Amino acid sequence: MNKEQFHEWKSNPTTIEVFDEIFKLKVALSDALANGSTVSESIDGTAITTARIVGTIQGINQLLEYNYEEEKE
C-alpha cells in the first residue's frame, strides 16, 4: 500500500465508521477502569484484569494514532 492508497483508505466512510466504533470501545474501557470495574476479590485478579484492559487501550491507541510512514532505505 502506498501513501496515497493509505490516505484514501483512511478517508473512506466505512473506515471512518469502524475507527469511530473502535474509539467508542476505548472510551468504554477507560470508563470501566475509572469506575473500578477491574477490582476483584483478590489482588492478583485485580492486577490481571486491570493490566488486560490497559493493554487493550494501549493497542487501540496505537491503531487510532497510526500514520503512513515511507519505508526507509
C-alpha positions in Angstrom: 0.0 0.0 0.0 1.4 3.4 -0.9 0.9 6.6 0.9 -1.9 7.7 -1.5 -3.8 4.4 -1.1 -3.4 4.7 2.7 -4.9 8.2 2.8 -7.7 7.1 0.5 -8.5 4.2 2.8 -8.4 6.4 6.0 -10.9 8.8 4.4 -13.3 6.1 3.3 -16.6 6.4 5.1 -16.6 2.8 6.2 -13.1 3.1 7.6 -14.1 6.3 9.5 -17.1 4.5 10.9 -15.0 1.5 12.0 -12.5 3.8 13.7 -15.3 5.7 15.4 -16.6 2.4 16.9 -13.0 1.5 18.0 -12.7 4.9 19.7 -16.1 4.2 21.5 -14.7 0.9 22.8 -11.6 2.8 24.1 -13.8 5.2 25.9 -15.9 2.4 27.4 -12.8 0.6 28.6 -11.4 3.8 30.1 -14.7 4.4 31.9 -14.6 0.9 33.2 -11.2 1.5 34.7 -12.3 4.8 36.2 -15.4 3.2 37.7 -13.3 0.4 39.4 -14.8 -2.4 37.4 -11.5 -4.2 37.5 -11.4 -4.5 41.2 -11.7 -8.2 42.2 -11.8 -10.2 45.4 -8.0 -10.9 45.0 -5.1 -8.6 44.4 -3.9 -10.8 41.6 -7.4 -10.8 39.9 -7.5 -7.0 40.1 -3.9 -6.7 38.7 -4.6 -9.2 35.8 -7.9 -7.6 34.8 -6.5 -4.1 35.0 -3.4 -5.0 33.0 -5.5 -6.6 30.3 -7.7 -3.5 29.9 -4.8 -1.2 30.0 -3.0 -3.3 27.3 -6.1 -3.2 25.2 -6.4 0.6 25.5 -2.7 0.9 24.5 -3.3 -1.3 21.5 -6.3 0.8 20.5 -4.3 4.0 20.9 -1.6 2.6 18.5 -4.2 1.7 16.0 -6.0 5.1 16.2 -2.8 7.0 16.0 -1.2 5.0 13.2 0.0 7.2 10.2 1.6 6.1 7.0 5.3 6.2 7.0 7.6 5.9 4.0 9.8 2.9 4.1 13.4 4.0 5.0 16.1 2.6 2.8 
